[in-house]
Amino acid sequence: MKTAASAPRVVLLDIEGTTAPVSFVHDVLFPYARTHMARVLEERKSDPAVQAALAETEKLAPGVSPLEQLERWMNEDAKVAPLKALQGLVWAEGYKRGALVARLYPDVVPMLESWYRAGIELAVYSSGSEPAQKLIYGHTAQGDVTPLFTRFFDLRVGGKKEAASYVALLQEAGWKAADVLFLSDVTAELDAAAQAGLLVCQIVRPEDGTVAGTEYPVAGNLIEAASLFGLPGVGQA
């Protein structure tokens, strides 16, 4: 197992299963998008962002109505850029109306605040669109925590199970791979990040039923991850 010779300077975080429960995404966000997608698309049909995402959907699935294809992708939990963009628009409306409030694990905000105060750069890499990521962290039960993050990466840099995606985000951010710790619950994502030279740690949340791998360090929460990699704990800076 590869660990840091010195404490990481950057912590790159997955969302689902790492900082937010899988249940929030699958039992709250996804059903909300499914219920309200058709209405929001109709109401915002003149929006250039909606038009662009629908055009991309038609390009990826010619001969199928965009709404039908979006529903198929939602059924498959497909990591497809136009779906993620449109889900983000629907969720934005839900957050604005107060119908959605993001739930994060209780250790997350205190740890992020400690790392931020210590000068650790914090970033997000999720298959959800960048706007959707900012919505989650901007509408938590603890308030808006987006100022803690310097960067948000989504499928624009590539899929999370591809090593080239991590190389791309390193180049974009100007980071050295050995300075970056990637936290995720998915071993295939950790495989890709490790291939790109990043430090990695699997977050195994009991609530999510995550199965621990054997190849990488494992932590039950961000507090344990901090201890494993020499990062400040809660209340430290």
Secondary structure, 3 states (H helix, E strand, C coil): CCCCCCCCCEEEECCECCCECHHHHHHHHHHHHHHHHHHHHHHCCCCHHHHHHHHHHHHHCCCCCHHHHHHHHHHHCCCCHHHHHHHHHHHHHHHHHCCCCECCCCCHHHHHHHHHHCCCEEEEECCCCHHHHHHHHHCECCECCHHHCCEEECHHHCCCCCHHHHHHHHHHHCCCHHHEEEEECCHHHHHHHHHCCCEEEEECCHHHCCCCCCCCCEECCHHHHHHHCCCCCCCCC
